[in-house]
Amino acid sequence: MAGIEHIRVEADEAGMRLDRWFKIHFPGLGFGPLQKLLRSGQVRIDGGRVKSDTRVEPGQMVRIPPMDTDAKNSGPIAGKDLKHAGDYELLQRMMLHEDDKVFVLNKPAGLAVQGGSGVTRHIDQMMDAFTNKRGEKPRLVHRIDRDTSGVLVVARTRGAAQKLTAAFRERDTKKTYWALVKGVPRKREDKISNWLVKEQTPDGDRMRIARHGEEGADHAVSYYRVLETAAQTMAWLEMEPYTGRTHQLRVHALHLGHQIIGDPKYFDDDHNWPFPGGIQKKLHLHARHIDIPHPDGGRLRVTAPLPPHMVQSWNLLGFDMENGRREDQE
């Protein structure tokens, strides 16, 4: 049995129900025993009696009475749990940025962000390897397609997840993608604005251009800029999604008439198009850069290097990476 403790409520626990707070800090303490401690006044906040639905606030002191040590959380230290050791090591190799509140990964093409039909391994599942001593697992705050590589932001705490999710919802983020597309757009830069709707196909979900007002349709806006071209055969585009619809950039490239090279869903005429030798039939779409408010203040700006198949294509086509670096720094 341990003695009386006083635990300070942390900033990222603001507004949390007290019973939820106990579940995180003392996962071995059941609902019934907690209610008994509350009714008898043994659990207090800043000296006052409380109930299970009381909302905690940062800086408050929670009085913890003596209890069996089995009720306390002695959860795994990140990376030390052998069950998750492989995931921990792989995630560390993807790591572009790490601090107390945020991870930024360079997700490889082919690895899903979340589970789904036929998915046996994904980022959300792998994040179990970073569960902290309080039993808190990092949280996804946005997604990128399975076949798309590049920047993926993950929140390490509940409070960070709330702030980062709000930044995406309020569009206080700037995401820049690089794509290699078939042909060269007539305009060097432009805005694409239309409506997208999801439909079921034998090959899974697919997005299509819809009419304004069509049931289930969402407005989608993207911007693009041509950075370099390979004759009139292919173009390197910088693309910015203003909205965040499923497959948005891939469908917008199709709408332009310049499908993204290697796209398994939207490159409809690859059998009739002479695919250039030396370029792999993998999706050439990469989440290159993100600029997002950091939960602790200021801006977080992170750039992800290209995946191997795109590096190979860039070298084959003679594209100068310096032409894109200035875009990363804007």
VEXKOLRO-667615 format. One line per field, with one value per residue (C-alpha): x, y, z. Coordinates in nm, 2 decimals, padded with zeros to 4 digits. Example, Ala and Ser with C-alpha at 12.3 -4.5 7.8 and 13.67 -1.06 7.14 Angstrom:
<recs>
x: c(01.23, 01.37)
y: c(-00.45, -00.11)
z: c(00.78, 00.71)
</recs>
This chain:
<recs>
x: c(00.00, 00.13, 00.07, -00.13, -00.02, -00.11, -00.10, -00.11, -00.35, -00.15, -00.24, -00.34, -00.59, -00.80, -01.18, -01.13, -01.39, -01.24, -01.33, -01.15, -00.85, -00.83, -00.86, -00.55, -00.35, -00.48, -00.61, -00.62, -00.87, -01.22, -01.53, -01.68, -01.37, -01.34, -01.70, -01.64, -01.33, -01.53, -01.84, -01.62, -01.43, -01.09, -01.04, -01.04, -00.95, -00.78, -00.92, -01.28, -01.51, -01.58, -01.79, -01.69, -01.82, -01.63, -01.41, -01.05, -00.85, -00.47, -00.29, -00.54, -00.41, -00.59, -00.56, -00.50, -00.56, -00.35, -00.43, -00.30, 00.00, -00.16, -00.41, -00.13, -00.02, 00.32, 00.26, 00.53, 00.81, 00.79, 00.99, 01.08, 00.78, 00.91, 00.57, 00.60, 00.98, 00.97, 00.70, 00.90, 01.22, 01.03, 00.86, 01.19, 01.33, 01.03, 01.07, 01.13, 01.04, 00.98, 00.90, 00.68, 00.36, 00.41, 00.56, 00.60, 00.67, 00.78, 00.52, 00.64, 00.42, 00.22, 00.18, -00.18, -00.25, -00.56, -00.71, -00.95, -01.04, -00.73, -00.51, -00.30, -00.06, -00.11, 00.03, -00.25, -00.19, 00.19, 00.15, 00.08, 00.46, 00.47, 00.21, 00.34, 00.36, 00.01, -00.14, -00.18, -00.13, -00.04, -00.34, -00.38, -00.50, -00.51, -00.46, -00.28, -00.36, -00.20, -00.01, 00.10, 00.42, 00.54, 00.45, 00.22, 00.15, 00.07, -00.03, 00.14, -00.12, -00.49, -00.45, -00.21, -00.46, -00.74, -00.53, -00.39, -00.73, -00.87, -00.59, -00.68, -01.05, -01.00, -00.75, -00.47, -00.23, -00.04, 00.03, 00.24, 00.26, 00.49, 00.35, 00.47, 00.19, 00.13, 00.16, 00.20, -00.10, -00.18, -00.17, 00.15, -00.05, -00.42, -00.70, -00.92, -01.26, -01.54, -01.76, -01.66, -01.87, -01.76, -01.90, -01.85, -01.67, -01.54, -01.20, -01.31, -01.41, -01.35, -01.42, -01.57, -01.66, -02.02, -02.27, -02.33, -02.61, -02.57, -02.64, -02.32, -02.10, -01.84, -01.67, -01.30, -01.04, -00.68, -00.40, -00.12, 00.20, 00.43, 00.78, 00.95, 00.87, 01.02, 00.95, 00.57, 00.56, 00.55, 00.54, 00.65, 00.37, 00.36, 00.00, -00.18, -00.51, -00.71, -00.98, -00.91, -01.13, -01.05, -00.82, -00.86, -00.53, -00.55, -00.90, -00.81, -00.51, -00.75, -00.99, -00.70, -00.64, -00.30, -00.32, -00.06, 00.20, 00.15, -00.19, -00.37, -00.72, -00.72, -00.47, -00.73, -00.53, -00.19, -00.23, -00.25, 00.02, 00.38, 00.51, 00.86, 01.13, 01.31, 01.00, 00.83, 00.45, 00.40, 00.20, 00.42, 00.25, 00.44, 00.33, 00.64, 00.60, 00.36, 00.33, 00.10, 00.06, 00.25, 00.03, 00.28, 00.28, 00.47, 00.47, 00.59, 00.74, 00.87, 00.99, 01.00, 01.26, 01.12, 01.07, 01.32, 01.09, 01.04, 01.41, 01.48, 01.22, 01.35, 01.71, 01.60, 01.41, 01.69, 01.47, 01.67, 01.57, 01.67, 01.36, 01.14, 01.34, 01.24, 00.87, 00.95, 01.07, 00.77)
y: c(00.00, 00.34, 00.66, 00.97, 01.13, 01.46, 01.47, 01.79, 01.79, 01.86, 02.11, 01.84, 01.70, 02.01, 01.93, 01.56, 01.38, 01.27, 00.90, 00.92, 01.08, 00.80, 00.54, 00.69, 00.73, 00.42, 00.17, -00.11, 00.08, -00.04, 00.17, 00.04, 00.11, 00.46, 00.54, 00.42, 00.65, 00.94, 00.89, 00.87, 01.19, 01.02, 01.16, 01.54, 01.81, 02.12, 02.00, 01.98, 01.68, 01.57, 01.33, 01.10, 01.35, 01.64, 01.81, 01.86, 02.17, 02.23, 02.30, 02.14, 01.89, 01.56, 01.39, 01.01, 00.80, 00.49, 00.21, -00.12, -00.06, -00.30, -00.02, 00.21, 00.23, 00.07, 00.05, -00.02, 00.23, 00.32, 00.08, -00.16, -00.39, -00.68, -00.73, -00.39, -00.37, -00.42, -00.14, 00.09, 00.05, 00.10, 00.41, 00.55, 00.51, 00.71, 00.99, 01.34, 01.53, 01.43, 01.63, 01.59, 01.67, 01.58, 01.31, 01.38, 01.07, 01.02, 00.74, 00.50, 00.43, 00.11, 00.14, 00.22, 00.49, 00.31, -00.04, -00.15, -00.44, -00.65, -00.43, -00.63, -00.36, 00.02, 00.32, 00.35, 00.00, 00.05, 00.35, 00.10, 00.08, 00.45, 00.41, 00.60, 00.50, 00.65, 00.42, 00.71, 00.61, 00.87, 00.98, 01.03, 01.38, 01.34, 01.08, 01.03, 00.76, 00.42, 00.45, 00.81, 00.87, 01.16, 01.38, 01.24, 01.43, 01.23, 01.38, 01.23, 01.36, 01.42, 01.80, 01.81, 01.60, 01.85, 02.15, 01.98, 01.85, 02.20, 02.34, 02.10, 02.16, 02.54, 02.51, 02.68, 02.44, 02.44, 02.10, 02.08, 01.77, 01.68, 01.48, 01.35, 01.37, 01.26, 01.54, 01.91, 02.13, 02.42, 02.67, 02.69, 02.74, 02.73, 02.66, 02.35, 02.38, 02.13, 01.87, 01.52, 01.22, 00.87, 00.56, 00.19, 00.00, -00.36, -00.22, -00.04, 00.32, 00.56, 00.94, 01.11, 01.46, 01.54, 01.81, 02.09, 01.97, 01.60, 01.38, 01.31, 01.55, 01.77, 02.08, 02.03, 02.29, 02.24, 02.46, 02.34, 02.49, 02.34, 02.32, 02.14, 01.94, 01.66, 01.77, 01.75, 01.39, 01.46, 01.74, 01.78, 01.96, 02.12, 02.07, 02.21, 02.07, 02.35, 02.10, 01.75, 01.51, 01.14, 01.10, 01.47, 01.55, 01.23, 01.31, 01.67, 01.56, 01.33, 01.62, 01.83, 01.55, 01.49, 01.18, 01.11, 00.85, 00.51, 00.58, 00.24, 00.39, 00.70, 00.64, 00.49, 00.47, 00.34, 00.04, 00.28, 00.52, 00.43, 00.40, 00.54, 00.29, 00.31, 00.47, 00.23, 00.18, 00.32, 00.62, 00.93, 01.15, 01.26, 01.47, 01.69, 01.96, 02.07, 02.40, 02.37, 02.55, 02.36, 02.28, 02.47, 02.78, 02.89, 02.70, 02.35, 02.32, 01.98, 01.85, 01.48, 01.35, 01.17, 00.79, 00.58, 00.53, 00.90, 00.98, 00.73, 00.91, 01.26, 01.14, 00.98, 01.29, 01.52, 01.73, 01.97, 01.93, 02.30, 02.40, 02.25, 02.34, 02.71, 02.59, 02.39, 02.71, 02.94)
z: c(00.00, -00.09, 00.10, 00.00, -00.32, -00.49, -00.87, -01.08, -01.37, -01.69, -01.97, -02.22, -01.97, -01.96, -01.96, -01.90, -01.68, -01.35, -01.41, -01.75, -01.58, -01.33, -01.61, -01.77, -01.45, -01.26, -01.52, -01.26, -01.04, -01.13, -01.15, -00.83, -00.61, -00.76, -00.67, -00.32, -00.28, -00.42, -00.20, 00.11, 00.02, -00.01, -00.36, -00.37, -00.61, -00.45, -00.12, -00.24, -00.28, -00.63, -00.85, -01.13, -01.39, -01.25, -01.53, -01.43, -01.52, -01.57, -01.24, -01.01, -00.75, -00.73, -00.39, -00.43, -00.12, -00.03, -00.27, -00.40, -00.63, -00.88, -00.96, -01.07, -01.43, -01.49, -01.86, -02.12, -02.18, -02.55, -02.76, -02.47, -02.52, -02.72, -02.89, -03.06, -03.10, -03.48, -03.51, -03.29, -03.49, -03.82, -03.70, -03.57, -03.92, -04.06, -03.80, -03.94, -03.62, -03.26, -02.95, -02.64, -02.83, -03.20, -03.43, -03.80, -04.01, -04.37, -04.45, -04.72, -05.02, -04.97, -04.60, -04.49, -04.22, -04.08, -04.10, -04.36, -04.60, -04.67, -04.44, -04.20, -04.09, -04.06, -03.89, -03.63, -03.52, -03.51, -03.28, -02.99, -02.97, -02.85, -02.58, -02.28, -01.91, -01.86, -02.12, -02.37, -02.73, -03.00, -03.21, -03.59, -03.68, -04.06, -04.33, -04.66, -04.91, -04.88, -05.21, -05.13, -04.95, -04.73, -04.44, -04.17, -03.85, -03.53, -03.19, -02.89, -02.63, -02.61, -02.59, -02.89, -03.09, -03.02, -03.13, -03.44, -03.55, -03.51, -03.73, -04.01, -03.97, -03.98, -04.27, -04.08, -04.24, -04.57, -04.73, -05.04, -05.26, -05.55, -05.84, -06.17, -06.43, -06.79, -07.03, -06.95, -06.83, -07.07, -06.77, -06.57, -06.26, -06.18, -05.93, -05.96, -05.80, -05.83, -05.65, -05.57, -05.47, -05.36, -05.55, -05.50, -05.78, -05.81, -05.73, -05.42, -05.34, -05.62, -05.64, -05.94, -06.04, -05.94, -06.00, -05.74, -05.52, -05.60, -05.30, -05.10, -05.31, -05.13, -05.26, -05.34, -05.41, -05.51, -05.66, -05.88, -06.03, -06.30, -06.17, -06.46, -06.77, -06.97, -07.32, -07.35, -07.21, -06.84, -06.59, -06.23, -06.04, -05.70, -05.57, -05.27, -05.15, -04.99, -04.89, -04.78, -04.97, -05.04, -05.34, -05.41, -05.59, -05.78, -05.91, -05.98, -06.19, -06.38, -06.43, -06.58, -06.83, -06.67, -06.46, -06.20, -06.32, -06.17, -06.02, -06.00, -05.97, -06.20, -06.47, -06.70, -07.03, -06.92, -07.16, -07.45, -07.33, -07.39, -07.03, -07.01, -06.95, -06.62, -06.44, -06.20, -06.21, -05.86, -05.77, -05.81, -05.55, -05.24, -04.94, -04.95, -04.69, -04.41, -04.23, -03.92, -03.59, -03.31, -03.01, -02.79, -03.01, -03.32, -03.65, -03.73, -04.08, -04.19, -04.53, -04.64, -04.89, -05.19, -05.19, -05.39, -05.69, -05.73, -05.68, -05.97, -06.19, -06.11, -06.19, -06.52, -06.63, -06.52, -06.29, -06.08, -05.71, -05.65, -05.84, -05.57, -05.26, -05.27, -05.26, -04.94, -04.77, -04.85)
</recs>
